[in-house]
Amino acid sequence: MQYAQPVKRGGFHSQHGVAETDEFCARVAEAVSQEHWVTDGNYRAVRDLVQSRATAIIWLNYPFPTV
């Protein structure tokens, strides 16, 4: 059994003070270059990169009060 490496992109922002900069994009690119990974969130700067590497996307569209 192989395990996917979780990629918490929000952690890149809050932990390192990096928000959609070149460093942020490079960190996400490195993370999703692995064979197995899982991520959440939606950052415009890396959307194309993440979606092009994804094999499945789960879209949760809850009404705002539910969240």
N, C-alpha and C positions, 0 to 999 in steps of 0.2 A: 504494500500500500504506500502510495506517495502522498505527501502532505503539501498543501499549497502554502506559500509564504504570504502572510497578510501584509498588505501595503496600506498603512493608515496615512493617507496624504494630508489629512488635517494635522497630524502629528508633525509633519515636516514644517508646517506653518507655525504652529504654536510653540514647538520645541526650539526651533532655530530662528524664529522671527522672519521667515522667508515666505513671501506670498506671491506666487506666480512670477517669479524672477527666473533668470537663466539657471541659477543654482537649484531652485525648486524643480524646474523642468528636467535638469540633468539627474537629480535624485530619483524622480519618478521614472525616467527612462531606464535608469540602472535597475530599479526595482522590478519593472515589468519586463525586463529582458530575460529574467529567469524563466525556466521551463514551466514552473507552476507558481501561480500567485493569485491572490484575491484582493480586491480593493473596494472601497466605498467612496462616496462623495462625488462631486462633480465640479471640477475646475476647468474653466474654458481653455486655459493655456495648455493643458495636457489632454484634453478630451480626445482629439484625433489620435494621439499616440496610444492612449489606453484602449480606446475602442478598436483600433487597428490590430492590437495584440490579443484582444479578448476572444475567447471561443464561445462565451455565453454572457448575456447581459440580463440581469433581473431588474426590472423597473418597478419600483413601488410608488404608486401615485395616490397616497392617502390625502383625504381632505385636510386642510391646514389645522383645524381644531383637534384632529386625531393625533397629530405629531406633537 
